[in-house]
Amino acid sequence: MDVKSAFLNGLLEEGVYVEQPPGFENGFTKGKVDRTLFRIQDGKSILLVQIYVDDIIFGSTNKELCDKFSNLMQSKFEMNMMGELTFFLGLQVKQLKDGTFISQTKYTRDLMKKFGMEEKSSVKIPMNTSVKMDMDADGKPLDQTRYRALIGSLLYRTTRRPDITFVVGVCARFQYAPKESHVTAAKRILRYLKGCQEVDLWYPKEGGFKLIGYSNSDYAGCRVDRKSTSCTCQMLGNRLVSWFSKKQNSIATSIHTKAKYIGCGQNCCAQVLWMRQLLRDYEIEEKKIPIMCDNTSAIAITQNPVLH
């Protein structure tokens, strides 16, 4: 659903206050975490409404609720019904009986054309595992604007491709002074995407809503400032719903165990707590949420008889 004339044109010389018109109370409950989410209960059925600027996405467990909401909104406001959601903010959405497929295939093809990668060959991995990127002080400097445009486009692509999140984050660290080696590494990511354009995320209908987090971290992996990088992801049932890769704010000066602990506590745990609050807006209560951390050094410490 698209709202017409969502913005006012012209300068206003006095304050304007907007409130819900009298007689239009509808019983919706606003989300406590996501303030653009609205929910209403009708018996055993629910209607969820998500607002993004001048676009409205809504869905319900009861088709009659959707029709009722659509007719009501169109009778009160100037709106266009766009039909079933198939494309939103660069995301292609394909809804099937057994689940939903979300992809960015068209966006990837546009990237290849924009950065001249249509005739380039594809590669199997986004970054060579033996490469450790640094400032490359002796490298050939290149245009910052072009490089930043490339990184920005790749960062948006990570919203559906967790497999490139880490390498894009590494390349993004050198936007203020890019060298030829940095551009080559970033374009390798495009060549990797070219070989697997159809790979994206599948969200099955079945699978439950058990929330679980995963956390991992390297140790002093950045060659510039020796900071570690944390990588986390969260699963809702068997659906990957959240992920990110971030360089830690502090330096783990002692052992690898500390870097793992920072990644688990400051990043993964914080994200899990936020998601638990978000799920409450959908009336899903998660009391015990496990976090899986690949921390073999901590296990070795606990099993050392000398320390205990």
WOBELBEL-V99405 format. One record per residue. N is the residue number from 1. RES is the residue in three letters. PHI is phi in degrees with one decimal (none if undefined). NEAR is the number of other ideal C-beta (glycine too) atoms within 8 Angstrom. D_FIRST is the distance of its C-alpha to the first C-alpha in Angstrom with 2 decimals. Layout:
BEGIN
{{N	RES	PHI	NEAR	D_FIRST} {N	RES	PHI	NEAR	D_FIRST}}
END
This chain:
BEGIN
{{1	MET	none	12	0.00} {2	ASP	-116.8	9	3.82} {3	VAL	-88.6	11	6.70} {4	LYS	-80.8	8	9.82} {5	SER	52.5	5	13.16} {6	ALA	-76.9	6	12.45} {7	PHE	-118.1	5	16.06} {8	LEU	-94.3	4	19.34} {9	ASN	-105.3	3	21.96} {10	GLY	117.2	4	25.59} {11	LEU	-89.3	3	28.01} {12	LEU	-104.1	7	28.18} {13	GLU	-95.7	3	31.75} {14	GLU	-140.7	4	31.11} {15	GLY	-66.8	4	29.13} {16	VAL	-121.8	5	25.77} {17	TYR	-117.2	4	24.80} {18	VAL	-114.9	3	21.44} {19	GLU	-142.4	4	21.32} {20	GLN	-64.4	4	19.49} {21	PRO	-64.4	5	20.61} {22	PRO	-58.8	3	23.43} {23	GLY	83.4	4	22.75} {24	PHE	-113.7	7	19.16} {25	GLU	-65.2	5	20.26} {26	ASN	-124.0	6	18.18} {27	GLY	79.5	5	20.16} {28	PHE	-73.6	8	17.80} {29	THR	-107.8	7	19.81} {30	LYS	-82.6	7	18.99} {31	GLY	-63.5	12	19.98} {32	LYS	-79.1	6	23.44} {33	VAL	-98.6	9	23.08} {34	ASP	-96.9	8	19.43} {35	ARG	-75.3	6	18.67} {36	THR	-98.4	8	14.90} {37	LEU	-101.5	11	14.91} {38	PHE	-126.6	12	14.95} {39	ARG	-137.2	13	16.66} {40	ILE	-138.7	11	17.97} {41	GLN	-107.5	6	20.76} {42	ASP	-133.1	8	21.51} {43	GLY	68.0	4	24.85} {44	LYS	-91.2	3	24.70} {45	SER	-99.9	10	20.94} {46	ILE	-127.7	10	18.46} {47	LEU	-124.4	14	14.77} {48	LEU	-110.7	11	13.45} {49	VAL	-126.6	13	10.60} {50	GLN	-115.5	11	10.52} {51	ILE	-112.1	9	9.68} {52	TYR	-131.8	9	10.57} {53	VAL	55.4	5	11.45} {54	ASP	-110.2	7	8.59} {55	ASP	-115.6	10	5.90} {56	ILE	-126.0	12	5.11} {57	ILE	-112.3	11	6.49} {58	PHE	-141.4	12	8.35} {59	GLY	-157.8	6	11.32} {60	SER	-151.2	12	14.55} {61	THR	-78.1	6	18.08} {62	ASN	-130.4	9	17.87} {63	LYS	-60.5	6	15.63} {64	GLU	-63.0	6	16.53} {65	LEU	-64.9	12	14.98} {66	CYS	-62.3	12	11.51} {67	ASP	-64.2	8	12.15} {68	LYS	-63.7	8	13.64} {69	PHE	-65.1	12	10.94} {70	SER	-62.6	11	8.34} {71	ASN	-65.6	8	11.26} {72	LEU	-64.8	9	12.34} {73	MET	-66.5	11	9.47} {74	GLN	-71.0	9	9.36} {75	SER	-77.7	5	13.13} {76	LYS	-99.9	6	13.49} {77	PHE	-132.2	7	11.25} {78	GLU	-83.5	5	10.32} {79	MET	-139.4	11	6.64} {80	ASN	-112.9	6	5.60} {81	MET	-83.2	7	4.59} {82	MET	-92.9	6	5.35} {83	GLY	84.1	4	7.48} {84	GLU	-63.2	4	9.37} {85	LEU	-65.2	8	9.16} {86	THR	-126.9	7	12.00} {87	PHE	-151.3	6	11.97} {88	PHE	-154.7	8	11.17} {89	LEU	51.5	4	13.65} {90	GLY	82.2	6	16.30} {91	LEU	-101.0	11	16.09} {92	GLN	-93.6	10	16.23} {93	VAL	-118.3	11	15.22} {94	LYS	-121.3	9	17.16} {95	GLN	-96.1	6	17.00} {96	LEU	-119.7	7	20.34} {97	LYS	-65.4	3	22.23} {98	ASP	-101.1	6	24.34} {99	GLY	160.9	8	21.97} {100	THR	-129.6	10	19.44} {101	PHE	-109.6	11	20.50} {102	ILE	-117.6	11	19.10} {103	SER	-140.2	11	20.76} {104	GLN	-135.1	13	21.16} {105	THR	-61.1	10	23.42} {106	LYS	-63.0	7	22.10} {107	TYR	-62.3	10	22.30} {108	THR	-66.1	12	25.85} {109	ARG	-61.9	9	26.90} {110	ASP	-65.1	8	25.78} {111	LEU	-63.8	14	27.88} {112	MET	-59.1	12	30.89} {113	LYS	-71.4	9	30.72} {114	LYS	-64.4	7	30.22} {115	PHE	-106.3	10	33.22} {116	GLY	66.2	7	35.43} {117	MET	-108.6	12	35.56} {118	GLU	-64.7	6	34.99} {119	GLU	-96.9	4	38.73} {120	LYS	-78.6	10	39.55} {121	SER	-78.3	4	40.58} {122	SER	-89.6	9	38.67} {123	VAL	-127.2	9	40.15} {124	LYS	-88.8	5	40.03} {125	ILE	-129.7	7	39.62} {126	PRO	-74.3	10	37.65} {127	MET	-152.2	10	40.72} {128	ASN	-64.8	6	44.42} {129	THR	-66.2	5	45.56} {130	SER	-89.1	4	48.77} {131	VAL	-87.2	7	47.13} {132	LYS	-119.1	5	47.10} {133	MET	-75.0	12	45.35} {134	ASP	-139.3	6	46.95} {135	MET	-67.5	7	47.23} {136	ASP	51.5	11	49.28} {137	ALA	-59.4	4	51.44} {138	ASP	-93.1	3	53.34} {139	GLY	-76.5	9	50.33} {140	LYS	-79.1	5	49.21} {141	PRO	-72.0	7	46.62} {142	LEU	-127.8	11	43.50} {143	ASP	-64.4	6	40.73} {144	GLN	-67.1	10	38.67} {145	THR	-60.7	6	35.61} {146	ARG	-63.8	8	35.32} {147	TYR	-67.7	14	35.88} {148	ARG	-65.2	9	33.35} {149	ALA	-63.9	8	30.69} {150	LEU	-64.5	13	31.63} {151	ILE	-65.3	13	31.57} {152	GLY	-60.4	8	28.21} {153	SER	-65.8	11	26.71} {154	LEU	-69.7	15	28.50} {155	LEU	-61.7	9	27.41} {156	TYR	-68.4	9	23.73} {157	ARG	-67.3	15	24.83} {158	THR	-68.7	11	26.36} {159	THR	-65.6	7	22.98} {160	ARG	-125.6	10	23.35} {161	ARG	-130.2	12	27.12} {162	PRO	-64.8	8	29.36} {163	ASP	-71.3	5	32.41} {164	ILE	-111.0	14	32.34} {165	THR	-60.1	13	31.50} {166	PHE	-65.6	9	35.19} {167	VAL	-67.9	11	36.39} {168	VAL	-65.8	15	33.60} {169	GLY	-62.3	12	34.48} {170	VAL	-65.5	11	38.11} {171	CYS	-66.0	14	37.50} {172	ALA	-69.0	9	35.38} {173	ARG	-71.7	10	38.51} {174	PHE	-116.8	12	40.22} {175	GLN	-72.6	9	37.76} {176	TYR	-79.1	5	40.15} {177	ALA	-151.0	7	43.00} {178	PRO	-71.8	12	41.96} {179	LYS	-115.0	13	44.78} {180	GLU	-60.5	10	45.01} {181	SER	-65.3	9	45.18} {182	HIS	-69.5	15	41.86} {183	VAL	-64.5	12	40.12} {184	THR	-61.3	8	41.79} {185	ALA	-65.8	14	40.52} {186	ALA	-67.5	14	36.91} {187	LYS	-71.5	12	37.08} {188	ARG	-64.8	12	38.51} {189	ILE	-62.3	15	35.23} {190	LEU	-62.5	15	33.52} {191	ARG	-65.6	13	36.24} {192	TYR	-66.7	14	35.60} {193	LEU	-64.4	15	31.87} {194	LYS	-62.1	12	32.87} {195	GLY	-80.2	9	34.88} {196	CYS	-142.3	8	32.14} {197	GLN	-65.2	9	28.86} {198	GLU	-84.2	6	27.65} {199	VAL	-82.9	5	28.33} {200	ASP	-152.0	11	25.37} {201	LEU	-102.9	8	24.30} {202	TRP	-115.3	7	24.22} {203	TYR	-114.6	8	23.02} {204	PRO	-71.0	9	24.83} {205	LYS	-68.4	7	23.86} {206	GLU	-90.6	5	27.43} {207	GLY	135.1	7	29.40} {208	GLY	76.3	6	29.20} {209	PHE	-130.3	8	28.00} {210	LYS	-76.7	7	31.24} {211	LEU	-88.9	13	30.74} {212	ILE	-144.1	10	33.39} {213	GLY	-113.7	16	34.03} {214	TYR	-128.1	12	36.15} {215	SER	-138.1	16	37.98} {216	ASN	-153.3	10	40.37} {217	SER	-159.4	14	42.02} {218	ASP	-88.7	7	44.58} {219	TYR	-127.9	9	47.56} {220	ALA	53.1	10	48.04} {221	GLY	-73.9	8	46.08} {222	CYS	-81.3	11	45.34} {223	ARG	-76.2	7	48.41} {224	VAL	-81.4	7	47.73} {225	ASP	-120.8	5	47.78} {226	ARG	63.2	7	48.52} {227	LYS	-84.5	12	45.49} {228	SER	-88.3	16	44.03} {229	THR	-117.2	15	40.50} {230	SER	-97.4	16	38.54} {231	CYS	-129.0	13	36.11} {232	THR	-136.6	14	34.10} {233	CYS	-150.1	10	31.49} {234	GLN	-130.0	16	30.06} {235	MET	-113.9	12	29.48} {236	LEU	-113.1	8	27.59} {237	GLY	69.5	8	29.60} {238	ASN	-108.0	6	29.92} {239	ARG	-115.6	9	26.68} {240	LEU	-78.8	9	26.99} {241	VAL	-116.3	7	24.39} {242	SER	-154.4	8	26.05} {243	TRP	-164.2	10	28.79} {244	PHE	-166.4	9	30.44} {245	SER	-128.5	9	33.77} {246	LYS	-144.7	8	35.35} {247	LYS	-74.7	10	38.82} {248	GLN	-68.5	15	40.53} {249	ASN	-72.0	5	41.39} {250	SER	-108.0	6	44.97} {251	ILE	-101.5	9	47.65} {252	ALA	-80.3	13	49.03} {253	THR	-86.3	4	52.71} {254	SER	-99.3	5	54.32} {255	ILE	-131.7	8	53.19} {256	HIS	-59.7	8	50.29} {257	THR	-58.2	11	49.74} {258	LYS	-65.1	10	48.63} {259	ALA	-61.2	15	46.00} {260	LYS	-66.0	16	44.61} {261	TYR	-65.6	10	44.69} {262	ILE	-62.2	15	42.80} {263	GLY	-62.9	18	40.07} {264	CYS	-73.4	14	39.81} {265	GLY	-79.7	9	40.02} {266	GLN	-79.9	10	38.29} {267	ASN	-109.8	14	35.45} {268	CYS	-66.1	16	34.80} {269	CYS	-63.8	11	35.73} {270	ALA	-62.9	9	33.66} {271	GLN	-67.1	13	30.53} {272	VAL	-64.3	13	31.31} {273	LEU	-64.0	8	31.77} {274	TRP	-64.9	9	28.42} {275	MET	-68.2	12	26.71} {276	ARG	-63.7	11	28.70} {277	GLN	-66.6	10	27.35} {278	LEU	-65.2	11	23.75} {279	LEU	-64.5	12	24.41} {280	ARG	-65.8	11	25.62} {281	ASP	-65.5	12	22.15} {282	TYR	-99.4	8	21.48} {283	GLU	60.5	6	24.93} {284	ILE	-115.5	7	26.63} {285	GLU	-102.8	6	30.04} {286	GLU	-115.7	10	31.95} {287	LYS	-90.4	4	35.46} {288	LYS	-119.4	4	37.33} {289	ILE	-116.3	10	35.66} {290	PRO	-74.5	6	38.06} {291	ILE	-123.4	12	38.15} {292	MET	-93.4	8	39.99} {293	CYS	-124.2	12	41.96} {294	ASP	-82.0	7	44.17} {295	ASN	-126.7	10	47.05} {296	THR	-65.1	6	50.27} {297	SER	-67.1	10	52.36} {298	ALA	-66.1	11	51.52} {299	ILE	-63.4	8	52.50} {300	ALA	-64.1	8	55.74} {301	ILE	-64.5	9	56.56} {302	THR	-67.0	7	56.16} {303	GLN	-94.6	6	58.39} {304	ASN	-80.1	8	61.11} {305	PRO	-66.1	5	64.17} {306	VAL	-66.9	4	65.64} {307	LEU	-82.1	5	62.87} {308	HIS	-131.0	5	63.11}}
END
